[in-house]
Amino acid sequence: MQVQERDGVLVVTVVEDQCAGIWKAIEPLIASGKKRCVLDFSQVGFLNSVNIAAIISTRNKVAAAGGSLVVAEVKERVKAVFRVLKLERLFQLDLTLEQALKG
């Protein structure tokens, strides 16, 4: 997993087997005042229940800190999982990375 800052936005390039570590990776940055975070799913082809739980937990923690977390570059297979779980209520699933950064 890689975390970088682009135009004041944290961009986390997610690798499917490292989802559990997303919050640990960004918590210090959120605590330091960063408010916007984008999870780049371009390298994710599958998510299991543990990964989904980690993503939702991270979203909730970022929101509790007054920030926002969005997902970008979600592949169709992963979108299907999000939709089955009705997570399109929490996440907009059709954003490119560039759209998410502008958001």
C-alpha positions as semicolon CSV with decimal commas, in nm:
position;residue;x (nm);y (nm);z (nm)
1;M;0,000;0,000;0,000
2;Q;0,125;0,344;-0,089
3;V;0,012;0,673;0,066
4;Q;0,092;1,000;-0,103
5;E;-0,045;1,352;-0,101
6;R;-0,176;1,510;-0,420
7;D;-0,314;1,862;-0,416
8;G;-0,377;1,840;-0,041
9;V;-0,560;1,508;-0,071
10;L;-0,430;1,180;0,071
11;V;-0,424;0,914;-0,200
12;V;-0,396;0,557;-0,080
13;T;-0,314;0,305;-0,351
14;V;-0,485;-0,001;-0,207
15;V;-0,358;-0,355;-0,251
16;E;-0,632;-0,604;-0,172
17;D;-0,441;-0,806;0,086
18;Q;-0,340;-0,491;0,278
19;C;-0,682;-0,333;0,339
20;A;-0,666;-0,404;0,712
21;G;-0,376;-0,157;0,737
22;I;-0,544;0,141;0,571
23;W;-0,638;0,318;0,893
24;K;-0,294;0,263;1,047
25;A;-0,136;0,413;0,737
26;I;-0,345;0,731;0,734
27;E;-0,430;0,785;1,101
28;P;-0,125;1,007;1,173
29;L;-0,200;1,218;0,865
30;I;-0,568;1,257;0,956
31;A;-0,464;1,345;1,314
32;S;-0,231;1,612;1,173
33;G;-0,523;1,783;0,999
34;K;-0,559;1,621;0,659
35;K;-0,931;1,602;0,581
36;R;-0,969;1,440;0,240
37;C;-0,872;1,086;0,148
38;V;-0,912;0,888;-0,172
39;L;-0,873;0,511;-0,183
40;D;-0,739;0,416;-0,526
41;F;-0,873;0,068;-0,603
42;S;-0,706;0,035;-0,944
43;Q;-0,499;-0,261;-0,817
44;V;-0,784;-0,439;-0,638
45;G;-0,965;-0,725;-0,810
46;F;-1,126;-0,889;-0,506
47;L;-1,234;-0,794;-0,155
48;N;-1,325;-1,031;0,126
49;S;-1,537;-0,950;0,430
50;V;-1,236;-0,852;0,643
51;N;-1,124;-0,603;0,378
52;I;-1,475;-0,457;0,344
53;A;-1,498;-0,417;0,723
54;A;-1,161;-0,238;0,729
55;I;-1,270;0,001;0,453
56;I;-1,598;0,085;0,628
57;S;-1,421;0,129;0,962
58;T;-1,165;0,361;0,804
59;R;-1,439;0,564;0,638
60;N;-1,621;0,603;0,970
61;K;-1,303;0,706;1,155
62;V;-1,214;0,964;0,890
63;A;-1,570;1,102;0,907
64;A;-1,553;1,117;1,287
65;A;-1,236;1,325;1,252
66;G;-1,427;1,569;1,027
67;G;-1,288;1,438;0,701
68;S;-1,413;1,254;0,396
69;L;-1,308;0,931;0,232
70;V;-1,400;0,832;-0,123
71;V;-1,311;0,541;-0,347
72;A;-1,185;0,566;-0,705
73;E;-1,099;0,337;-0,995
74;V;-1,323;0,058;-0,863
75;K;-1,330;-0,241;-1,100
76;E;-1,664;-0,393;-1,201
77;R;-1,606;-0,710;-0,998
78;V;-1,545;-0,506;-0,682
79;K;-1,838;-0,274;-0,759
80;A;-2,062;-0,581;-0,764
81;V;-1,951;-0,670;-0,410
82;F;-2,014;-0,313;-0,292
83;R;-2,360;-0,318;-0,451
84;V;-2,459;-0,655;-0,303
85;L;-2,371;-0,514;0,038
86;K;-2,560;-0,191;-0,044
87;L;-2,242;0,010;0,010
88;E;-2,322;0,242;-0,278
89;R;-2,508;0,434;-0,005
90;L;-2,170;0,511;0,153
91;F;-1,948;0,528;-0,153
92;Q;-1,984;0,666;-0,504
93;L;-1,849;0,379;-0,713
94;D;-1,791;0,534;-1,056
95;L;-1,524;0,794;-0,984
96;T;-1,193;0,807;-1,165
97;L;-0,894;0,911;-0,956
98;E;-0,895;1,256;-1,119
99;Q;-1,267;1,305;-1,043
100;A;-1,214;1,196;-0,684
101;L;-0,928;1,442;-0,640
102;K;-1,143;1,729;-0,767
103;G;-1,440;1,625;-0,548
